[in-house]
Amino acid sequence: MFEQLSEEFIEALQRQFGKRLRAQRKKLKLSQTDFAIKVGMSRGSIANFELGLGNPPLILVYSLAYKCGCEISDLIPTMTDVYKDEIFIEKLVQSELKRNTDLDFQSILSIINKLK
């Protein structure tokens, strides 16, 4: 059965997508406004995606890759990218600390190192 992704994972995925989209835009040496015109979107939508806000449909991600002249894999983060997201790691550690107050410093470092 399919296990639902955690809210923290989805947020990290969105942040990492935004970083990759921004990198592609900068590679093209375009402002958000010029990039928005190129891809047929509003500047606000581009800004939101780059900030990790919103959940673009897969067909839009393909369209963005095509219009950027890149592969979709240049925009879609890997699982490793998501698991290395600093905010994601911080939230996981906080969650572990809340669930298990007996964790010592070495256990916390171990959790962090497993994620890196």
C-alpha positions as CSV (number, residue, x, y, z in Angstrom):
1,M,0.0,0.0,0.0
2,F,1.1,3.6,-0.7
3,E,2.5,5.4,2.3
4,Q,1.5,9.1,2.4
5,L,4.4,11.5,2.3
6,S,4.9,13.7,5.4
7,E,4.1,17.4,5.3
8,E,7.8,18.0,6.1
9,F,8.9,15.9,3.2
10,I,6.6,17.7,0.8
11,E,7.7,21.1,2.0
12,A,11.4,20.0,1.5
13,L,10.6,18.7,-2.0
14,Q,9.0,22.1,-2.9
15,R,12.0,24.0,-1.5
16,Q,14.4,21.9,-3.5
17,F,12.3,22.2,-6.7
18,G,12.4,26.0,-6.1
19,K,16.2,26.0,-5.8
20,R,16.5,24.0,-9.0
21,L,14.1,26.2,-10.9
22,R,16.0,29.3,-9.7
23,A,19.3,27.8,-10.8
24,Q,17.9,27.1,-14.3
25,R,16.5,30.7,-14.5
26,K,19.9,32.1,-13.5
27,K,21.6,29.9,-16.0
28,L,19.5,31.6,-18.6
29,K,20.5,34.9,-17.1
30,L,16.9,36.0,-16.8
31,S,15.1,38.1,-14.2
32,Q,12.0,36.5,-12.7
33,T,9.9,38.9,-14.9
34,D,11.7,37.9,-18.1
35,F,11.6,34.3,-17.2
36,A,7.9,34.5,-16.5
37,I,7.3,36.0,-19.9
38,K,9.5,33.2,-21.5
39,V,7.5,30.4,-19.9
40,G,4.1,32.1,-20.0
41,M,3.5,32.5,-16.3
42,S,3.1,35.4,-13.9
43,R,6.2,36.6,-12.1
44,G,4.4,36.0,-8.8
45,S,4.0,32.3,-9.7
46,I,7.7,32.0,-10.5
47,A,8.6,33.8,-7.3
48,N,6.3,31.4,-5.3
49,F,7.8,28.3,-6.9
50,E,11.3,29.5,-6.3
51,L,10.4,30.1,-2.6
52,G,9.2,26.5,-2.3
53,L,5.5,27.6,-2.2
54,G,3.0,25.7,-4.3
55,N,2.8,22.4,-5.9
56,P,3.2,22.6,-9.6
57,P,1.5,19.9,-11.7
58,L,3.8,17.5,-13.4
59,I,2.7,18.7,-16.9
60,L,3.8,22.2,-15.8
61,V,7.2,20.9,-14.7
62,Y,7.7,19.3,-18.1
63,S,6.7,22.5,-19.8
64,L,9.1,24.5,-17.7
65,A,11.9,22.1,-18.5
66,Y,11.1,22.3,-22.2
67,K,11.0,26.1,-22.2
68,C,14.3,26.2,-20.2
69,G,16.0,23.9,-22.6
70,C,16.8,21.4,-19.8
71,E,15.9,17.9,-18.8
72,I,13.1,17.4,-16.3
73,S,15.7,15.8,-14.0
74,D,17.3,19.2,-13.8
75,L,14.2,20.5,-12.1
76,I,12.9,17.4,-10.1
77,P,14.9,17.0,-6.9
78,T,16.3,13.6,-6.0
79,M,15.3,11.8,-2.8
80,T,18.9,12.6,-1.5
81,D,18.3,16.4,-2.2
82,V,15.1,16.3,-0.2
83,Y,16.6,14.3,2.7
84,K,19.6,16.8,2.8
85,D,17.3,19.8,3.0
86,E,18.4,21.6,6.2
87,I,14.9,22.6,7.3
88,F,13.7,19.1,6.8
89,I,16.5,17.7,8.9
90,E,15.9,20.3,11.6
91,K,12.2,19.4,11.7
92,L,13.0,15.6,11.9
93,V,15.3,16.1,14.8
94,Q,12.8,18.3,16.6
95,S,10.2,15.6,16.1
96,E,12.5,12.9,17.4
97,L,13.3,15.0,20.4
98,K,9.6,15.5,21.2
99,R,8.9,11.7,20.8
100,N,11.9,10.6,22.7
101,T,13.1,12.9,25.5
102,D,15.8,10.3,26.5
103,L,17.9,11.0,23.4
104,D,21.4,12.2,24.2
105,F,23.6,14.4,22.1
106,Q,25.4,11.5,20.4
107,S,22.0,10.0,19.4
108,I,21.0,13.3,17.9
109,L,24.2,13.6,15.9
110,S,23.7,10.0,14.7
111,I,20.3,10.9,13.4
112,I,21.6,13.9,11.6
113,N,24.6,12.0,10.1
114,K,22.3,9.3,8.8
115,L,20.3,12.0,6.9
116,K,23.4,13.5,5.3
